Amino acid sequence: MRNIFIVLFIVVLMTGCSATTSKISQMQQNFIKSFREPGEKNVSSPEDTVETYKCKTKKIHIENIEVLPQNVSGGKEINQRIRYALCSPQLSENIDGEIVRSIAYKGKKQFVDTTKYSFKTGTWNVDVFIEIPSGAEEGEYLLEVILKYGSEVIVKTEEFFVKGKSEK
């Protein structure tokens, strides 16, 4: 009988811990987001990027796309970050192209933004902030990021969850 109580106690603790862990994760994501600003920031030099990717030809790599926070209330903003690396043996070459961001809910596009962009040699973070409408339906959304340059197209996706209308 005592073993049953111990098991139940552990289950209750684990359930409480997962809820607490989720809240801590949400707070951490909002904290990280609060330090970010829109725009681009170099995170690795052209020389280091060439060394990392062993560049022989000009090419863009998407290292990461990120949405913070991953759970957001309607009426609040998400931070969308792209980390890309432009690998070029010339070290100072830029490539003109565009970044397309779209957000879909249940397969239907809710938001599309296309930005002309000059990709720079090295590794870069590009941050934007997107406001989620206050009337957004609750549920899972899909963010699609497309990098286009020359005849190349790179597509990456990330999911996030909208909790519904924010409380004001």
C-alpha positions in Angstrom: 0.0 0.0 0.0 2.8 2.4 0.9 4.4 1.8 -2.5 1.2 2.9 -4.2 1.3 6.2 -2.3 4.9 6.7 -3.3 4.1 6.0 -7.0 1.1 8.4 -6.9 3.2 11.0 -5.1 5.9 10.8 -7.8 3.2 11.0 -10.6 1.7 14.1 -9.0 5.2 15.6 -8.7 6.0 14.8 -12.3 2.7 16.3 -13.5 3.3 19.4 -11.6 6.9 19.6 -12.7 5.9 19.3 -16.4 3.4 22.2 -16.0 6.0 24.2 -14.1 8.7 23.3 -16.7 6.3 24.5 -19.5 5.8 27.8 -17.7 9.5 28.2 -17.1 10.2 27.5 -20.7 7.6 30.1 -21.8 9.1 32.7 -19.4 12.6 31.9 -20.7 11.5 32.3 -24.4 9.8 35.6 -23.6 13.0 36.7 -21.8 15.2 35.8 -24.7 12.8 37.6 -27.1 12.9 40.8 -25.0 16.6 41.2 -25.8 16.2 40.8 -29.6 15.8 43.7 -32.0 14.6 43.7 -35.6 17.3 43.6 -38.2 20.5 41.6 -39.0 23.5 40.8 -36.9 26.7 39.1 -37.9 27.5 36.0 -35.8 30.4 34.5 -37.6 33.0 36.0 -39.9 33.3 35.1 -43.6 36.6 33.3 -42.9 35.0 31.2 -40.1 32.0 30.4 -42.3 34.3 29.3 -45.1 36.2 27.1 -42.7 33.0 25.6 -41.2 31.4 24.8 -44.6 34.7 24.1 -46.6 33.4 26.4 -49.4 34.3 25.6 -52.9 31.3 27.4 -54.4 28.9 30.1 -53.5 26.0 28.7 -51.4 23.5 29.8 -48.7 22.8 27.4 -45.8 19.9 27.9 -43.4 21.4 26.9 -40.1 18.2 27.6 -38.1 14.8 29.2 -38.1 13.1 30.0 -34.8 9.9 31.3 -33.4 9.8 32.8 -29.9 7.7 32.3 -27.9 6.3 29.1 -29.3 3.1 29.6 -27.4 1.7 33.1 -27.9 -1.6 34.8 -27.2 -3.5 36.7 -29.9 -2.6 40.4 -29.9 1.0 39.6 -28.9 4.2 39.5 -31.1 6.4 36.6 -32.1 10.1 37.0 -32.9 11.0 35.1 -36.0 14.8 34.5 -36.5 16.6 33.1 -39.4 20.2 32.1 -39.1 21.8 31.7 -42.5 25.4 31.2 -43.7 26.5 32.5 -47.0 29.5 30.5 -48.0 31.7 32.1 -50.7 35.4 31.6 -51.5 35.5 35.3 -52.4 34.8 36.3 -48.7 33.1 39.6 -49.5 30.5 38.7 -52.0 26.8 39.5 -51.5 23.9 37.8 -53.2 20.7 39.6 -53.9 17.5 37.7 -53.3 14.4 37.7 -51.0 13.1 36.3 -47.8 9.4 35.2 -47.9 7.7 34.5 -44.6 4.2 33.1 -44.4 2.0 31.9 -41.6 -0.8 29.3 -42.2 -3.5 28.0 -40.0 -5.2 24.8 -41.0 -3.5 25.0 -44.4 -4.8 28.5 -45.2 -2.3 31.4 -45.4 -3.0 34.1 -42.8 0.0 36.2 -43.4 2.6 36.7 -46.1 5.6 39.0 -46.2 8.2 39.3 -48.9 11.4 41.3 -48.3 14.1 42.0 -50.8 17.4 41.1 -49.1 21.1 41.2 -49.8 22.6 38.0 -48.3 26.1 38.7 -47.0 29.1 36.5 -46.7 29.4 35.0 -43.2 26.8 33.8 -40.8 24.0 36.1 -39.9 20.9 36.3 -37.7 17.9 38.1 -39.2 15.2 39.0 -36.7 11.7 40.3 -37.4 8.7 40.7 -35.1 5.2 39.7 -36.3 2.1 40.6 -34.5 -0.5 37.9 -34.1 -4.0 39.4 -34.5 -6.0 39.7 -31.4 -8.8 37.7 -33.0 -6.6 34.8 -34.2 -8.1 31.4 -33.7 -6.5 29.2 -31.1 -4.5 26.4 -32.5 -1.3 25.3 -34.2 0.1 27.6 -36.9 2.9 26.9 -39.4 5.5 29.5 -40.2 7.2 28.9 -43.6 10.4 30.7 -44.5 11.6 30.8 -48.1 15.0 32.1 -49.2 15.3 32.8 -52.9 18.4 33.8 -54.7 19.2 33.3 -58.4 17.5 30.0 -59.4 17.8 28.6 -55.8 14.9 28.2 -53.4 15.4 27.0 -49.8 12.2 26.3 -47.7 12.1 25.7 -43.9 9.1 25.5 -41.6 8.5 25.9 -37.8 5.3 25.4 -35.8 3.9 27.6 -33.0 0.7 27.7 -31.0 -1.7 30.6 -30.6 -3.6 30.5 -27.3 -6.4 32.8 -28.5 -7.2 36.3 -27.5 -4.9 38.0 -25.1 -6.2 39.3 -21.8 -5.8 43.1 -21.4 
